[in-house]
Amino acid sequence: MSEITMKSPVDLDPLSASDGNVTLEDAYATSKIQVRAGAGTIAAALLSVSYGSSTRNDAGDLVCGSRPDEWTIYGDPGRADTIAASVPTEGFVTVIDITHGRAMLRISGSNAASALQKICNLDLSDELTPNGAVFSGSLGGVSCDWVRDDQSGETSFLISCERSFGKFLFIAVADACIEFGLHVPAGWELHGH
């Protein structure tokens, strides 16, 4: 086990508009496990989430069909080893802990999709990206993996990118939320509002 303590590129408490129509929070500590498994493997059968969709497993982890024959499993902080160990590795299977290699944020609220659409060209409507949808696309010029993961009946997206782009992405998303009443602390503005 590494003795290096990894820190998030975003060192901020969650941000929220006063009326709660949009909230933005760092989700870097989320456990993130990438699995590639050939068809016919026990791992593929166990994960069994189709490409482009997600579901919660019995342990409460979010299992995402990220790409054909590839899954990403997101879980509570500190569960990466447990999640990785739960994946059978017989056959053509690769299990990689990508927790500290990927920045992640969560944006929620009635204006979450409207804020995101200011800096991406994706259609985030309920029809095309319903709860559970998994997809990839650029956000603020950064290549990201997305999961629509509604919380308590409220629109919510988990968005991850390479760790080195994490702070920039967070600032870009925060800036897009200012119009909806999100207060952004000094030093975290994109354009020095």
C-alpha positions, 0 to 999 in steps of 0.5 A, spaced: 500 500 500 502 506 498 504 511 503 503 517 499 496 521 501 493 523 495 489 530 495 483 532 491 485 538 486 479 541 489 479 543 496 472 546 497 466 545 501 460 543 497 457 550 493 450 551 493 445 556 490 441 559 496 435 556 494 438 550 492 436 550 485 444 547 483 449 544 488 456 543 486 461 538 490 468 535 489 467 527 489 474 526 488 474 521 494 469 516 491 472 509 490 473 508 482 474 501 479 475 500 472 474 493 469 475 490 462 472 483 461 471 479 455 465 476 453 463 469 457 467 471 463 465 470 470 466 478 471 462 480 465 456 476 467 457 478 474 457 486 472 452 485 467 450 492 466 449 494 459 453 499 455 450 506 456 447 504 463 448 504 470 445 500 476 446 499 484 449 493 486 447 489 492 453 493 496 450 500 494 456 501 489 454 504 482 456 499 476 456 503 470 457 500 463 462 505 460 464 502 454 463 495 450 466 490 455 468 495 460 465 497 466 467 503 472 464 501 479 463 507 483 463 506 491 464 510 497 470 513 499 475 507 502 472 502 498 476 501 492 480 495 495 473 491 497 470 493 490 476 491 486 477 484 490 469 483 489 471 482 481 472 475 479 479 475 475 478 468 471 479 469 464 481 475 460 479 480 465 483 487 468 481 490 474 484 497 476 483 502 481 483 509 478 481 512 484 486 517 485 487 518 477 481 521 476 478 527 479 470 527 480 465 532 481 457 532 483 452 537 480 445 536 482 439 540 482 433 543 478 438 547 474 444 542 474 442 540 466 441 548 464 448 550 467 452 544 464 449 545 457 452 552 457 459 549 457 457 542 453 454 540 446 450 534 449 443 534 450 442 533 457 434 532 457 430 527 461 429 523 454 436 522 452 440 522 458 435 519 463 437 517 470 442 511 470 445 514 463 452 513 462 456 517 457 462 520 455 463 527 452 466 534 453 465 539 458 468 545 458 473 543 453 475 537 457 474 529 456 469 527 461 465 520 463 458 522 465 453 518 469 446 521 471 445 519 478 439 522 481 439 523 488 432 523 492 428 525 486 433 530 484 437 531 477 444 529 479 450 528 475 457 525 477 462 527 472 469 525 472 476 527 468 483 526 468 486 528 475 490 534 472 484 537 469 480 537 475 481 544 478 480 547 471 473 543 470 470 544 477 472 552 476 469 552 469 462 548 472 462 553 478 462 559 473 457 556 469 452 555 475 453 563 477 447 565 473 443 560 477 445 563 484 451 559 486 456 563 490 463 562 488 469 563 493 474 568 491 480 565 487 475 560 484 472 564 478 473 563 471 473 570 469 474 574 475 467 576 477 
